[in-house]
Amino acid sequence: MTRTVLISGASIAGPALAFWLHRRGMRPVVVERAPTVRGGGYPIDVRATAVEVVERMDLLPALRAAHIDMRRTTFVDTRGRPIARITPDEFTGSPEGRDAELPRGDLAAMLHERTRDDVEYLFEDSITAIDQDADGVHVTFRNAPPRTVDLVVGADGLHSGVRALAFGPEEEFRHDLGFAFAGFSADGRRGLDREVVVHNTPGRMAGWSAVRGQAGLIGVLAFATPPGFTVDPRDVAGQRDALAQAFADGDWEVPGLVAAMRSADDFFFDTVSQIRMPSWTAGRVALVGDAAYAPALLSGQGTSLALVGAYVLAGELATAGGDHRAAFAAYERALRPFVERNQQLATSGGATLIPRTRTSLWLRNRVLAALPHLGPAKRLLAGRVDEAARAFRLPAYAPADGPVVA
Ligand SMILES: Cc1cc2nc3c(=O)[nH]c(=O)nc-3n(C[C@H](O)[C@H](O)[C@H](O)COP(=O)(O)OP(=O)(O)OC[C@H]3O[C@@H](n4cnc5c(N)ncnc54)[C@H](O)[C@@H]3O)c2cc1C
């Protein structure tokens, strides 16, 4: 039976996997580069099958309590006058009250809290080398002494270090969808409550998000990127400069957004990208969540795929009784159609959120303005997300799922 599984990354996929491995009798260890679980991040969605995973973790009440219950998104013109108003279910087609939306950092903290008494966490550290043979994986770290473990799992996101060490350079697997996105905290509420306000110019999107329970706002800046545009994850000052340059002549409330972006301490910026790989496993190393199959934020499904992927990977490892080859093959077989279906959601979304030309922006605004009047037809337009989010039947693995009875 596999005993020790070293997981890189303590955001969503990492702690969720650690939870399920521990529940199924294995010993997970999590290594995270940051000094603590990272806060911040734009609100993320937990939908359909992923809600079921959270329920089986006994975290559904906490998830429901953290739901920010947004009322609407308003698209405004340069002077702040509404062009169109959309409710969340008109975006996703999911029945009200079933899915949850919450700040990414809150979900990460929730998962960490649920696992920290049972799981060893190594913060402010990362894996520097992976050397595997028939007996195990020999791992070296930036700070901690070397260890030999049975398996290594990369849950370290779009720019996964484990993927680079065990599968090859990021460029082989990353597909940029032609946009970059920034999210950051800002002071003040501007009279907004449980709503998003968005202003577009061709190729650019700027907005505020007023989240329930937060004193300030979340600012959003996103733009269509020129060919070959990349983000250096280590160069935060360079990221802020690139954004300020992209919005240099911005109207509406863009100058205030740029100023807030400059001073925010939870600034997040990245290209809108997918990870597509022919295989998510190599020998004793596997990937889960964004590291393996980032669907891009346009799909709104990154967090749900991470939660479902973690559940399935741990379940298959337990079912295979230590045979990681059989477990990894079953993990890929079970999850790949679900992943591919959800990745398809993102490929056309950018043109809707950030139209590149004046004509396409005009057309988009007309469609949005008409949406509330379309009756049942709007469900046909929006139902794609909900259908994709439900397109996987969660297997039952032993020992039985559900709340642990002490
Ligand atoms: C700070 C932050 C803010 C985010 N904000 C947004 C957002 O606004 N909108 C959005 O759609 N998505 C955002 N995301 C991505 C979103 O969380 C993921 O798409 C999704 O939740 C899947 O999660 P994941 O656990 O697979 O990957 P991620 O959430 O990306 O987590 C990866 C984790 O691995 C850690 N890590 C990275 N490299 C290493 C390494 N070499 N060694 C050790 N640890 C490492 C990171 O610090 C992070 O904690 C954000 C992620 C982070 C970390």
The ligand as an SDF file (V2000), in Angstrom:
LIG
                    3D

 53 58  0  0  0  0  0  0  0  0999 V2000
   -2.8140   33.9350   -5.0410 C   0  0  0  0  0  0  0  0  0  0  0  0
   -3.6970   33.3470   -6.1130 C   0  0  0  0  0  0  0  0  0  0  0  0
   -4.6960   34.1420   -6.6560 C   0  0  0  0  0  0  0  0  0  0  0  0
   -5.5190   33.6130   -7.6550 C   0  0  0  0  0  0  0  0  0  0  0  0
   -6.4830   34.4240   -8.1510 N   0  0  0  0  0  0  0  0  0  0  0  0
   -7.2730   33.9450   -9.1170 C   0  0  0  0  0  0  0  0  0  0  0  0
   -8.2420   34.7840   -9.6700 C   0  0  0  0  0  0  0  0  0  0  0  0
   -8.3810   35.9550   -9.3100 O   0  0  0  0  0  0  0  0  0  0  0  0
   -9.0560   34.2670  -10.6410 N   0  0  0  0  0  0  0  0  0  0  0  0
   -8.9310   32.9750  -11.0610 C   0  0  0  0  0  0  0  0  0  0  0  0
   -9.6760   32.5250  -11.9100 O   0  0  0  0  0  0  0  0  0  0  0  0
   -7.9930   32.1770  -10.5730 N   0  0  0  0  0  0  0  0  0  0  0  0
   -7.1560   32.6210   -9.6130 C   0  0  0  0  0  0  0  0  0  0  0  0
   -6.1980   31.7950   -9.1170 N   0  0  0  0  0  0  0  0  0  0  0  0
   -6.1170   30.4130   -9.6570 C   0  0  0  0  0  0  0  0  0  0  0  0
   -7.1780   29.4780   -9.0390 C   0  0  0  0  0  0  0  0  0  0  0  0
   -6.9410   29.3730   -7.6630 O   0  0  0  0  0  0  0  0  0  0  0  0
   -7.0550   28.1180   -9.7130 C   0  0  0  0  0  0  0  0  0  0  0  0
   -7.4540   28.2180  -11.0640 O   0  0  0  0  0  0  0  0  0  0  0  0
   -7.9460   27.0010   -9.1680 C   0  0  0  0  0  0  0  0  0  0  0  0
   -8.4770   27.2950   -7.9320 O   0  0  0  0  0  0  0  0  0  0  0  0
   -7.1920   25.6670   -9.1350 C   0  0  0  0  0  0  0  0  0  0  0  0
   -6.3600   25.6290   -8.0140 O   0  0  0  0  0  0  0  0  0  0  0  0
   -4.9900   24.8450   -7.9150 P   0  0  0  0  0  0  0  0  0  0  0  0
   -4.8650   24.4850   -6.4620 O   0  0  0  0  0  0  0  0  0  0  0  0
   -4.8860   23.7770   -8.9260 O   0  0  0  0  0  0  0  0  0  0  0  0
   -3.8650   25.9220   -8.3260 O   0  0  0  0  0  0  0  0  0  0  0  0
   -3.5040   27.3430   -7.6910 P   0  0  0  0  0  0  0  0  0  0  0  0
   -4.6590   27.9400   -6.9910 O   0  0  0  0  0  0  0  0  0  0  0  0
   -2.8420   28.1410   -8.7280 O   0  0  0  0  0  0  0  0  0  0  0  0
   -2.4400   26.9900   -6.5330 O   0  0  0  0  0  0  0  0  0  0  0  0
   -1.1200   26.6230   -6.7280 C   0  0  0  0  0  0  0  0  0  0  0  0
   -0.3860   26.6900   -5.3760 C   0  0  0  0  0  0  0  0  0  0  0  0
    0.9220   26.1800   -5.5470 O   0  0  0  0  0  0  0  0  0  0  0  0
    1.8620   27.0790   -5.0020 C   0  0  0  0  0  0  0  0  0  0  0  0
    3.0980   26.9270   -5.7720 N   0  0  0  0  0  0  0  0  0  0  0  0
    3.3520   27.3400   -7.0250 C   0  0  0  0  0  0  0  0  0  0  0  0
    4.5720   26.9480   -7.4170 N   0  0  0  0  0  0  0  0  0  0  0  0
    5.1000   26.2630   -6.3750 C   0  0  0  0  0  0  0  0  0  0  0  0
    6.3370   25.6010   -6.1660 C   0  0  0  0  0  0  0  0  0  0  0  0
    7.2880   25.5550   -7.1190 N   0  0  0  0  0  0  0  0  0  0  0  0
    6.5550   24.9780   -4.9720 N   0  0  0  0  0  0  0  0  0  0  0  0
    5.6060   25.0100   -3.9800 C   0  0  0  0  0  0  0  0  0  0  0  0
    4.4160   25.6250   -4.1400 N   0  0  0  0  0  0  0  0  0  0  0  0
    4.1710   26.2410   -5.3150 C   0  0  0  0  0  0  0  0  0  0  0  0
    1.2140   28.4500   -5.1460 C   0  0  0  0  0  0  0  0  0  0  0  0
    1.7480   29.3930   -4.2230 O   0  0  0  0  0  0  0  0  0  0  0  0
   -0.2490   28.1120   -4.8460 C   0  0  0  0  0  0  0  0  0  0  0  0
   -0.5030   28.1350   -3.4560 O   0  0  0  0  0  0  0  0  0  0  0  0
   -5.3410   32.2720   -8.1240 C   0  0  0  0  0  0  0  0  0  0  0  0
   -4.3350   31.4810   -7.5620 C   0  0  0  0  0  0  0  0  0  0  0  0
   -3.5180   31.9940   -6.5690 C   0  0  0  0  0  0  0  0  0  0  0  0
   -2.4430   31.1120   -5.9640 C   0  0  0  0  0  0  0  0  0  0  0  0
  1  2  1  0
  2  3  1  0
  2 52  2  0
  3  4  2  0
  4  5  1  0
  4 50  1  0
  5  6  2  0
  6  7  1  0
  6 13  1  0
  7  8  2  0
  7  9  1  0
  9 10  1  0
 10 11  2  0
 10 12  1  0
 12 13  2  0
 13 14  1  0
 14 15  1  0
 14 50  1  0
 15 16  1  0
 16 17  1  0
 16 18  1  0
 18 19  1  0
 18 20  1  0
 20 21  1  0
 20 22  1  0
 22 23  1  0
 23 24  1  0
 24 25  2  0
 24 26  1  0
 24 27  1  0
 27 28  1  0
 28 29  2  0
 28 30  1  0
 28 31  1  0
 31 32  1  0
 32 33  1  0
 33 34  1  0
 33 48  1  0
 34 35  1  0
 35 36  1  0
 35 46  1  0
 36 37  1  0
 36 45  1  0
 37 38  2  0
 38 39  1  0
 39 40  1  0
 39 45  2  0
 40 41  1  0
 40 42  2  0
 42 43  1  0
 43 44  2  0
 44 45  1  0
 46 47  1  0
 46 48  1  0
 48 49  1  0
 50 51  2  0
 51 52  1  0
 52 53  1  0
M  END
$$$$
